[in-house]
Amino acid sequence: MGFSSCKTSPADIATKWTHDIKQKIITDANLRPDSSELDTAYHYLTLYKGGIKLKHFVLQPNFDTLEKIVSFDTVACTLYSSDQKFQIIRELCPAAGRTLEGVNLKGIGFLGLTESRYCNGSLKETRFEYNNKEVGLWTKYDSTGKIIEQKDMGHTDLLNKLQDVKYYR
């Protein structure tokens, strides 16, 4: 006879919370923009709907042999919630050398599960954060997906607090 717990682990709470919040941010950020702003000095592109930020892109120019810009790579992208409090922060391959995606809450910092991946798409690292504090199990993987390091940062009780962080539209 086996016993199992009905209690959800803090890591499972954080993973589900992160997934749910990301879906809401993506829905808000994918509205059709009605205006944009291009900063040609710093190579930023920001999309707006009704004066509210939807997405912000950091671009890296690619030059031809005559030093003329011929194209851009997207280095980073930020997706915004409609209330501008939540953000998905993404750093992207190839310019960043890896991808990274996490949820940021204005005034608080990174929350929940943050993942980074190799440019081939395989998982490089998973980690949990609360208020930019290292929390719970952080795991690193090699390019084949094999775990190469795990470190328990403790403070997993902080992940339970994510249930109190609400997303309002």
C-alpha positions as CSV (number, residue, x, y, z in Angstrom):
1,M,0.0,0.0,0.0
2,G,1.4,3.4,-1.0
3,F,0.7,6.8,0.3
4,S,0.9,10.1,-1.7
5,S,0.5,13.6,-0.6
6,C,-2.3,15.8,-1.9
7,K,-0.2,18.9,-1.1
8,T,1.2,20.7,-4.1
9,S,4.9,21.4,-3.8
10,P,6.2,25.0,-3.8
11,A,8.0,24.3,-7.1
12,D,4.8,23.1,-8.7
13,I,2.9,26.2,-7.4
14,A,5.6,28.4,-8.9
15,T,5.7,26.6,-12.2
16,K,1.9,26.7,-12.6
17,W,1.8,30.4,-11.5
18,T,4.5,31.3,-14.0
19,H,2.8,29.5,-16.9
20,D,-0.6,31.1,-16.1
21,I,0.8,34.7,-15.7
22,K,2.8,34.3,-19.0
23,Q,-0.3,33.3,-20.9
24,K,-2.1,36.4,-19.6
25,I,0.8,38.7,-20.5
26,I,1.1,37.2,-24.0
27,T,-2.7,37.7,-24.5
28,D,-2.3,41.4,-23.5
29,A,0.9,42.0,-25.5
30,N,-0.5,40.4,-28.7
31,L,-3.2,43.1,-29.2
32,R,-2.9,44.8,-32.5
33,P,-0.7,47.9,-32.0
34,D,-2.0,51.3,-33.2
35,S,1.4,53.1,-32.9
36,S,5.1,52.4,-32.7
37,E,8.3,54.2,-31.8
38,L,11.6,53.5,-33.3
39,D,14.7,54.8,-31.6
40,T,17.4,54.7,-34.4
41,A,20.2,55.8,-32.1
42,Y,19.8,52.8,-29.7
43,H,17.9,50.5,-32.0
44,Y,14.8,50.1,-29.9
45,L,11.3,49.4,-31.3
46,T,8.3,49.8,-29.0
47,L,4.7,48.9,-30.0
48,Y,1.7,50.6,-28.3
49,K,-2.1,50.3,-28.2
50,G,-3.9,53.4,-26.9
51,G,-0.7,54.8,-25.5
52,I,0.0,51.5,-23.5
53,K,3.2,49.5,-24.2
54,L,2.5,46.1,-25.7
55,K,6.1,45.1,-26.7
56,H,9.6,46.5,-26.6
57,F,12.4,45.1,-28.8
58,V,16.1,45.6,-28.5
59,L,17.6,45.3,-31.9
60,Q,21.2,44.6,-33.0
61,P,22.1,45.9,-36.5
62,N,23.9,43.8,-39.0
63,F,26.1,45.7,-41.5
64,D,27.3,45.0,-45.0
65,T,30.9,45.6,-46.1
66,L,30.2,49.3,-46.6
67,E,29.0,49.6,-43.0
68,K,25.4,50.1,-44.1
69,I,22.7,48.4,-41.9
70,V,21.2,45.6,-43.9
71,S,19.1,43.8,-41.3
72,F,18.5,43.5,-37.5
73,D,18.6,40.7,-35.0
74,T,16.3,40.9,-32.0
75,V,18.5,40.7,-28.9
76,A,15.8,41.1,-26.3
77,C,12.0,41.5,-26.1
78,T,9.8,42.6,-23.3
79,L,6.1,41.8,-23.3
80,Y,3.8,43.9,-21.1
81,S,0.6,43.3,-19.3
82,S,-2.2,45.8,-19.9
83,D,-1.7,47.4,-16.5
84,Q,2.0,47.6,-17.2
85,K,2.9,45.9,-13.9
86,F,3.9,42.5,-15.3
87,Q,6.5,41.8,-18.0
88,I,7.9,38.8,-19.7
89,I,11.6,39.5,-20.2
90,R,13.2,37.5,-23.0
91,E,16.8,37.5,-24.2
92,L,17.2,35.8,-27.5
93,C,19.6,33.8,-29.6
94,P,21.8,34.2,-31.6
95,A,22.9,37.6,-30.3
96,A,22.6,36.8,-26.6
97,G,24.2,33.4,-27.0
98,R,21.3,31.7,-25.2
99,T,17.6,32.4,-24.6
100,L,16.3,33.5,-21.2
101,E,12.6,34.0,-20.2
102,G,11.3,35.1,-16.9
103,V,8.4,37.1,-15.4
104,N,9.1,40.5,-13.8
105,L,6.7,42.4,-11.6
106,K,7.2,46.1,-11.4
107,G,8.6,47.1,-8.0
108,I,9.3,43.5,-7.0
109,G,11.6,41.9,-9.6
110,F,11.7,38.5,-11.0
111,L,9.2,36.0,-9.7
112,G,8.5,32.3,-10.3
113,L,10.3,30.0,-12.8
114,T,13.0,31.5,-15.0
115,E,14.4,29.3,-17.8
116,S,17.3,29.7,-20.1
117,R,18.0,27.6,-23.2
118,Y,20.8,26.9,-25.5
119,C,20.4,28.3,-29.0
120,N,19.4,24.9,-30.2
121,G,16.4,25.0,-27.9
122,S,17.5,22.5,-25.3
123,L,17.2,23.5,-21.7
124,K,20.3,25.2,-20.2
125,E,19.0,26.2,-16.7
126,T,15.9,26.4,-14.6
127,R,15.7,28.5,-11.5
128,F,13.1,29.9,-9.2
129,E,13.1,33.5,-7.9
130,Y,11.0,35.6,-5.6
131,N,11.7,39.3,-5.4
132,N,15.0,38.7,-7.2
133,K,16.0,36.3,-4.4
134,E,17.4,32.9,-5.4
135,V,14.8,30.3,-4.2
136,G,14.4,26.6,-4.4
137,L,16.2,24.2,-6.7
138,W,18.3,25.6,-9.5
139,T,19.3,23.1,-12.1
140,K,21.9,23.4,-14.9
141,Y,21.9,21.1,-18.0
142,D,24.5,20.3,-20.7
143,S,23.5,20.7,-24.3
144,T,22.2,17.2,-24.5
145,G,19.8,17.7,-21.6
146,K,21.8,15.9,-19.0
147,I,21.7,17.5,-15.5
148,I,25.2,18.7,-14.7
149,E,24.5,20.7,-11.5
150,Q,21.7,21.2,-9.0
151,K,21.8,23.5,-6.1
152,D,19.1,24.0,-3.5
153,M,18.9,27.7,-2.7
154,G,16.4,27.2,0.1
155,H,13.6,29.6,1.0
156,T,11.0,27.5,-0.9
157,D,8.3,28.9,1.4
158,L,8.6,32.1,-0.6
159,L,7.2,30.3,-3.7
160,N,3.9,29.8,-1.8
161,K,3.5,33.6,-1.7
162,L,3.1,33.6,-5.5
163,Q,-0.5,32.4,-4.9
164,D,-1.1,35.9,-3.5
165,V,0.3,37.7,-6.5
166,K,-2.7,38.4,-8.7
167,Y,-2.9,39.5,-12.3
168,Y,-5.7,42.1,-12.8
169,R,-7.0,43.3,-16.2
